[in-house]
Amino acid sequence: MRLLHSLALFAILAAGSAQAQAPAPQVVDLPTREGVTVRMLLQEPAAASSVVLLLTGGNGSVDIAANGFMRREGNFLVRSRGLFADRGHAVLVLDAPSDRGGPRYMGGVFRESPEHAADLAAVVAWARARYGQPVWLVGTSRGTHSAATAALQLKAPNAPDGIVLTSTILARSGESPARPLTELDLTGVTLPVLVVHHEQDPCQVCPPALLPELMKRLPAGTALRTYTGGQSRGAPCDPFSHHGFNGIEDRVVQDISTWIGSRR
């Protein structure tokens, strides 16, 4: 009994020590353009092997409070941030820039803009300086538009080391002027690219049938990972439908992490 008690106490102390080594999440307001800041939530492992900047979909707002509380954290990437940190990635969750608050937020047109590219360049530069490790942009849904903007517009030393496109926007949405990635000229992309998609994605602007059109536009060597399974709940483009890899998050994040590690 004494031995079992000692082992249990050791396990508790070891777990507490491991938790103590991982810094608590932090909030940073980073100046990106004149008079503009981007709020970021940082979740860091004890030692980072790389950095992932998580770019949410929709209007780009996750509403990060000063204490780190997020009012909109259902998005696939945002709710999976701990899975990335557990695999040794420093994680930055980006909110909408300060000049895109309220109903303006971040539509697809803004995500193609030089202003958005400048915001992303500032974040990439800051992350590279802080961690001294490769920096990857991981976008989901409309966030893939942001990742593509970075790949097309940013140049060294402020360009990311590569991008990951999950649940990519492949078709137009009604009368929206925002272009899907299948209409962008991606021939200038020289970074490594990973495309991740659910084979049953029900979102009308992310039809899996258009994946071949996207792959034709991306550089040779672009990797594609598709998935089945999980649970699909809510509206087609909701984060807990197959559009958000509901129920298979761990498997998807593991594959993304493995691919990023293979590019070092």
N, C-alpha and C positions, 0 to 999 in steps of 0.2 A: 504493500500500500504506500509505504514511504517513497519507494522508487517511482510509482505511478504519479504520486503527487509532485515529485520533483520534475518528472518529465512534462507534466501538464503545465507547471509553473514556467519551465524553460520555454515551452511553446508559446505561452502567452507573452513572455518577455521578448522573445525573438520576433513575434508578430508586431508587437508594439514598437520595437526598434526599427523594423523594416518600414513601418508606417511613418515613423519619425524622420526617416531618411528622405522620404518623398515630400518636397515642399508643398505647402497648401496652395490651392488655386489662387492666382493673383489677377487683378484687373489693371490693365494699362491703357491709358488714353494717349495714343501716339499721334503727334502732328504729322500730317501727310502732305497737305497743300496749305497755302496761306490761309489762315483762319479756319482750317478744317482739321479735325482729329478723327481717328478711327479707334473705337473702344474694342479691346481684345480681352478675352478670358484665357489665361495661361494655365495649363495643367502639365506639370513637368514630372518626369520620372527622376529617380536618383541620379542617373547618368543617361543623357540623351545620345542616341546613335544617329538621329536625324530629326528634322522638324517637319510637321505637317500643318499647313494652314487650311482650316476647314471652312469651306465656302458654302453657306446654306442656300437653299433654293427660294422660291416664292419672291417676296419683296426684299429679301436680304436682311430683314430685321429679326434679331433674336432678343432684343431688349435687355441687354446686360445691365444690371444695377451696379452701383458702386461697391456693394458688398459681395458681388459675384453671382447673385441670384439671377437666373434667366427666366423670363416670363414665357418665352417661346422656345422650348428645348425638345420638342417632339421630333424634329427633323432627324433623319437617319444618321447623318454625320454628327450632329450635335449630341444626340443621346448616346452615340457610340464613342465619345471622346475618351472615356476611361479605358476602352478596349485598345485604343491606339497607345495611350500612356503606358498601359500594362505591358505593351510589346516594345517599350524603350523609345518611343517617339515623344519629343516635346510637342505639345498640342497647343495651337492658337486657334480659338474660335473667334471669327471676325463678325462684328456687328456692322450695320449700315453706317456710312460716314455721317459726321455731324451735320452736314449741309443737305442730307437726304432724309430728314426726319419727317414724321407725319405722313400724310397720304402720298408724298412724292416717293420716298423710299428708293428702291433700286429696280427699275424695270429693265427689260432686255436692252433697250436703247442706251440707257446709261451704262450698262455693263460693257458695251462696246466702246465707250468714250475714252478719250485721252485722260480725262479726270480720274476715271476709275483705274486706268492703268497706272497713273501716278500714285494713287493710294496703295495699290498692290506692290509697286516698286519700293515704296517706303517701308512697307511691312516686311518684304523679303529682305531688304538691306538690314533692317533692325534685327530680324531673327538670325540672320547669318552672323552678324557681329556679336550677338548675345551668346549663341550656342557654338559657333565655329563648326557647324555640321551642315550637310546638304539640306536644302529647303525644298519641300514638295507642296504644290497646290493640289488639294483634293476638293473637287466641286461635286455637288449633287443637284440634279434637276436644273433649274435656272442658274445655279452656281457653276455649272459646266460652261456657261457663257463667260463667266468671269475668268475661269481657268484658261479658256481659249484666248481671251483678250490678253492675258499675261503672256501666253506662249507666242502670240503674234507680235505684240507691241514692245515687250520688255527686252532690253539688251543687257549683256554682262556689264557691270557686276551685279546688277539689280534684277536679273532674270532668275526665275526658279530653276532648280536642277531637273525638274520634270513635272508632269501634271497627271492627275488621275481623274477621269470623267466617269461619274456614276449616274445612272438614270439620265442619260444625256437628252437634251432637247433636240428632237429630230424632225418635228413638223411644226407648222405655224399654228397659232392659237387664234381662231376667229379673225377679227379685224386688227389684231395687235400688230404694230409695226416691227416688233422684235423678231429678228431672224433666227431660225433654228440653225444648229451647227452644220446641217446638211446644205445650207445656203452660203456658208462662209468660205472664203478662199483660205484654206488651211495649208496650201502648198509651201508657205514660208515657215511652217513649224519645223524646228530642228531639235527640239527637246524630246526626250523619251516620253511616250504616252501610253497609259493603260486605260482601256475602256472596260467598264463594269456595268452589266445590265441584267435585269431579271427577264427570263424568257416569257413570262406572263405579265409583264408590266402593263397595267390597264390604262395608264394615263394617255390621253389622246394625243399629247404632244411628244410622247416618247415611245412610239410604236416599234417593237423589236424588228418588225419586217424591214425597217429602214436602216438597220445597222450596217448592211453591206454598203449603202450609199455613204455613210459616215466613214467607214474604213477606207473607202477609195480616196477620200479627201485627206486622210492623215498620212504621215510619213511611213515609208517602208519600215517594217520592224515593230509597228504599233501592236501591242498585245491586246487581246480580247478575252474577257472572262464572262461567261453567262451562267445563270443560276436558275434552278427550279426549287420548289418547296417553300416552306414557311407558311405564314398565314396572311390572308388579305382581308383587311377590315376597313370600313369607311369608304369614302368617295374614291374614285380611281386614282386621283393625284394626291391623296392624303398620305402622310408619312407612315401610316401603319397598314397601307395596302402593299401589294408586291412592289409597288413603285419605291417604297422605302425599305425593302429587304426585311420586312417584319418577320422575326423568328429565326433568321439566318444571319443576323448581324455579326456574330462571332466568326463564322466561316468566311464571310466577305472581308471583314477587317483583317483576318489572318492572311488571306490571299493578297490583299493590298500590301500589307506589311512585308510579306515574303518577297513580293515583286520589288518593292522599294529597296529592300536589303540586297537584292541581286544586282542592283544597278550601281553599287558602290565601287 
